[in-house]
Amino acid sequence: MESFEAQLNSLLMRAYRSIELIEEQQLTNIERLNLTIGEIHLLEAVGSPRQHPEGKTISEISEDLQISLPSVTLAINKLLKKGFVEKRRSEKDGRKVHVLLTHSGETANRAHALFHHRMAVSISKGLTEEEKSAMLRGITKLNSFLDASLHKKARSPRHLLSSKEGGTL
């Protein structure tokens, strides 16, 4: 029988791929959106005007998504041309430019949020309270691991191939 770690790895990889494919299919079904998965996640990071009435700056979006400023700027400009976001100068500080969702951006964001909500409801429907609690603890630990991994300095490939004893593999 496979080890727990091997089974877990297989399930995580399959879940990640499946979610990605379903999101892509969802976008294909709504042809008028003309958005990529990355663009949908960028809209999500901008957030609704109810969440962020003044909008978010490119720097804030970059930090939230952990993507470089030039990449976010380029992507936001594409979304601006497609009509999903708008830019406004800050009334408090004219040097700052805030990004907000347009009506079309909010609609796309709500459709994506609905997919995630339905997925969570569907998963939790057949679970006991004990299973729900265990799942939340497990996913919280997964997120803690991922967050820690993202914040570590990148190690060189040579270091990753080194054994504990100091030799290379």
Buried (B, 14 or more C-beta within 10 A) or exposed (E): EEEEEEEEEEEEEEEEEEBEEEBEEBBEEEEEBEBBBEBBBBBBBBBBBEEBEEBBBBEBBBBBBEBEEEEBBEBBEBBBEBEBBBBEEEEEEEEBBBBBBBEBBBBBBBBBEEBEEEEEEEEEEEEEEEEEEEEEEEEEEEEEEEEEEEEEEEEEEEEEEEEEEEEEE
